Amino acid sequence: MVNILVRDVPDDVHAALQRTATRRHQSMQQLLLEELREVARRRSVAELLDEVEAQRGGHVGPATAVADLDDERRGG
């Protein structure tokens, strides 16, 4: 595993993160690792559009992509 060092975190951001960690009964490290995992899993809009395009077998416009994503979210 690697270590990540984040410098110059503003005091208000640190305090908010600490409050969140405390509410979740986690250490700051546990909280940040959980949040980083979520960020790493998150797909970008471009990735989602590429996926929709691949499923459709060609170019998909934004309106079709949005409709397809809405349909998928509804379980269709």
C-alpha positions as CSV (number, residue, x, y, z in Angstrom):
1,M,0.0,0.0,0.0
2,V,1.0,3.6,-0.5
3,N,0.8,6.6,1.7
4,I,-0.7,9.9,0.6
5,L,0.1,13.2,2.3
6,V,-2.2,16.2,1.8
7,R,-0.6,19.5,2.8
8,D,-2.2,22.8,3.5
9,V,-5.7,21.6,4.4
10,P,-7.7,24.6,5.6
11,D,-8.7,24.5,9.3
12,D,-12.4,24.6,8.5
13,V,-12.1,21.6,6.1
14,H,-10.1,19.6,8.7
15,A,-12.7,20.5,11.4
16,A,-15.6,19.4,9.2
17,L,-13.8,16.1,8.4
18,Q,-13.0,15.5,12.1
19,R,-16.7,16.1,13.0
20,T,-17.8,13.6,10.4
21,A,-15.3,11.0,11.5
22,T,-16.4,11.5,15.1
23,R,-20.1,11.1,14.2
24,R,-19.3,7.9,12.3
25,H,-17.1,6.6,15.2
26,Q,-14.1,6.5,12.8
27,S,-10.6,7.8,12.9
28,M,-9.7,10.4,10.4
29,Q,-7.7,7.8,8.5
30,Q,-10.7,5.5,8.3
31,L,-13.0,8.3,7.1
32,L,-10.6,9.5,4.5
33,L,-9.9,6.0,3.2
34,E,-13.6,5.3,2.9
35,E,-14.1,8.6,1.0
36,L,-11.2,7.9,-1.3
37,R,-12.5,4.5,-2.1
38,E,-15.8,6.1,-3.1
39,V,-14.1,8.7,-5.3
40,A,-12.1,6.0,-7.0
41,R,-15.3,4.0,-7.8
42,R,-17.1,7.0,-9.1
43,R,-17.4,7.1,-12.9
44,S,-17.1,10.4,-14.8
45,V,-19.8,11.6,-17.2
46,A,-17.4,10.8,-20.1
47,E,-17.1,7.2,-18.8
48,L,-20.9,6.9,-18.5
49,L,-21.4,8.2,-22.0
50,D,-18.7,5.8,-23.4
51,E,-20.5,3.0,-21.7
52,V,-23.9,4.0,-23.1
53,E,-22.3,4.4,-26.6
54,A,-20.8,1.0,-26.4
55,Q,-24.1,-0.6,-25.4
56,R,-25.9,1.2,-28.3
57,G,-23.1,0.3,-30.8
58,G,-22.5,3.8,-32.0
59,H,-22.7,7.5,-31.2
60,V,-25.3,8.6,-28.7
61,G,-26.4,12.1,-28.2
62,P,-26.8,13.7,-24.7
63,A,-30.6,13.4,-24.7
64,T,-30.5,9.7,-25.5
65,A,-27.7,9.2,-22.9
66,V,-29.8,10.9,-20.2
67,A,-32.9,9.0,-21.1
68,D,-31.0,5.7,-21.1
69,L,-29.4,6.5,-17.7
70,D,-32.8,7.4,-16.2
71,D,-34.2,4.2,-17.5
72,E,-31.4,2.2,-16.0
73,R,-31.8,3.9,-12.7
74,R,-35.5,3.0,-12.7
75,G,-34.4,-0.6,-13.2
76,G,-35.4,-0.8,-16.8
